[in-house]
Amino acid sequence: MKPKIFRTILLLSITFLCLITCSVPEKQNLKDNTSWIEEMTISDLQKKYADGQLTVTKVVQTYLERIEAIDKNGPELNSIIIVNPDALAIADELDRELKEGKSRGPMHGVPVILKDNIDTHDKMPTTAGATALRDSYPDRDSFIAKKLREAGAVILGKANLSEWANFRADVSSSGWSGVGGQTKNPYILDRNPCGSSSGSGVSVSANLCMLAIGTETNGSIVCPSNNNGIVGLKPTVGLLSRSGIIPISFTQDTPGPMGRTVEDIATALGAITGIDENDSKTVASEGKFFAGNEYTRFLKADGVKGKRIGLLKKSMGYSDKVDTLVYKAVSWLKNNGAEVIEVEMPEESKYGNASFEVLLYEFKSGLENYFAGLGDDAPVRNLADLIEFNLKDTVELRYFDQKLLEMAEKKGDLDSQEYKQALAKMLKATRENGIDRVMDENRLDALLAPTGSPAWKTDLVLGDHFVGGSSSLAAVAGYPAITLPMGFIENLPVGITFFGRAWSEPVLLEIAYSYEQGTRHRKAPGFLLTD
């Protein structure tokens, strides 16, 4: 063979091989000895604690090793901003209690990651991902952190997030913050984890913890749950306290549990409910919440039987592949005794602008109240100070602007007529004329919609590339929603959301658990690489 012809054939072969290997994701080679804990549930953990197979210290140490191997090295998911330096000491104390025959309940010894806008009074700052709060150490636990500690959970660390819970820039990349940088999606590493509870979703999906707590104003729990193939519950506003959580909206904000199974979500939910004198919204939850492990009694394998569920057809249509998964889910629901009917809901144009106005007003008010609560050591006192800080900082405006901060700073107080009118408009459209009306007229137990599209590629130049989503209606109404895996599209998970009336968490858990047990769509991520 002539040298020239040989070189041509060789080049063509190399090119063809490159096309194959570059177009197919590769699984990253992970070298660690922690795989035994992958996909373990809270009930599995408690059984192993009870029979002496595991100690809390062993479990916490294993998760710390996984964080080092997978989050800080290997795929470098970058989901954890800081690890709790006292985690092993806390684990040791909980082990002593178990040896004495004392257990605080089903959350005893459960390692939990908190989104880094949730205050903890320990050696970890609470930053909201913002460099202005890099050294901000609250003088008390948030209500959620306090309840978790009382229940015996180990707060393992703080999760990265979209900075200021994604209420800062007009265009941004979910999972990016000035403190934490960019979090990666564990299924395909150049894909986006969504946000703003990005690190919470990734840490759960990648088995870096047993459970995480996120927060949502509109989509910040359900979207990262969708993109990371996990279960996420956005409760009714008021079921869980927001005191000690850096706010966006008094009307829409809520924390919520994020886990790998519906059962784990139900177990965690009961541990963190309760009326908090520092959050007036929780007063309405009296007589409507279930403490301890009581939410797990709603987990029934045949839980969809006899249910009437409304399908929001207009939430579909942005992806044929997503629609195909929705129709498969509907077929499963029908085959297992549910009745599914198509329903119409008010267009987002009827409440979206009003909600945005409310967010601007409430963000300014809530954030400045939070800064005041930090005392004399607060690094910034108000939005004007924060905006000025960012202008001088070398990191904060490197990729994205602070347009939303600037818009909020110009707003007046909550006595403004513009604010009051916008609040009334959005609540009437989403509650009285929205979810409540449609569910009453159609005698529905719940509503369903696809949670969103598969994860898009992370883009620090142009920002997020959202294609579809269904979070707004429940979020603006302040009503509950639960999302869980519905299937996969090209190695990327896609979720289904069930939502409904205020305080309908028991019904939603019942439906979600039944669907989960009957379909088993959850698959652990493979940390795939793409060119």
CORFENTA-V567813 format. One record per backbone hydrogen bond with DSSP energy under -1.0 kcal/mol. CO is the residue of the C=O (numbers start at 1). NH is the residue of the N-H. Records with the same first field share a line. If there is no record, write none. Layout:
CO=NH / NH
This chain:
2=6
3=7
4=8
5=9
6=10
7=11
8=12
9=13
10=14
11=15
12=16
13=17
14=18
15=19
16=20
17=21
18=22
19=23
20=24
26=529
34=37
35=38
37=40
41=45
42=46
43=47
44=48
45=49
46=50
47=51
48=53 / 54
49=52
55=59
56=60
57=61
58=62
59=63
60=64
61=65
62=66
63=67
64=68
65=69
66=70
67=71 / 72
70=77
71=78
73=76
77=184
79=160
82=158
84=87
86=90
87=91
88=92
89=93
90=94
91=95
92=96
93=97
94=98
95=99
96=100
97=102
98=101
105=108
107=110
110=154
111=210 / 211
112=156
113=213
114=159
115=117 / 118
116=128
117=246
119=142
120=122
127=130
128=164
129=179
130=133
131=134
133=136
136=126
142=146
143=147
144=148
145=149
146=150
147=151
148=153
149=152
152=109
154=112 / 156
156=84
157=114
158=81 / 82
159=116
160=199
162=165
163=166
164=167
168=404 / 405
172=464
173=176
175=183
176=163
177=181
181=177
186=527
187=528
188=191
190=458
191=185
196=162 / 198
197=201
198=202
199=203
200=204
201=205
202=206
203=208
204=207
211=113
212=258
213=115
214=256
216=254
219=223
220=197
221=225
222=226
223=227
224=228
225=230
231=259
232=483
234=481
236=239
242=245
243=143
244=119
249=253
254=216
256=214
257=233
258=212
259=231
261=265
262=266
263=267
264=268
265=269
266=270
269=272
270=292
276=279
279=282
280=283
282=285
283=286
285=288
291=294
293=296
294=297
295=298
296=299
298=300
300=303
302=305
304=307
307=339
308=445 / 446
309=341
310=448
311=313 / 343
312=315
313=316
319=323
320=324
321=325
322=326
323=327
324=328
325=329
326=330
327=331
328=332
329=333
330=334
331=335
332=336
333=338
334=337
337=306
339=309
341=311
347=350
348=351 / 352
351=355
352=356
353=357
354=358
355=359
356=360
357=361
358=362
359=363
360=364
361=365
362=366
363=367
364=368
365=369
366=370
367=371
368=372
369=373
371=374
372=375
375=378
382=386
383=387
384=388
385=389
386=390
387=391
388=392
389=393
395=398
402=406
403=407
404=408
405=409
408=411
413=416
416=420
417=421
418=422
419=423
420=424
421=425
422=426
423=427
424=428
425=429
426=430
427=431
428=433
430=435
431=436 / 437
434=438
435=439
436=440
437=441
438=442
439=444
446=310
447=499
448=312
449=497
451=470
456=192
459=463
471=475
472=476
473=477
474=478 / 479
478=237
480=500
481=234
482=498
483=232
484=496
487=494
489=492
492=489
494=486 / 487
495=451
496=484
497=449
498=482
499=447
501=504
504=508
505=509
506=510
507=511
508=512
509=513
510=514
511=515
512=516
513=517
514=518
515=519
516=520
527=28
528=189
529=26
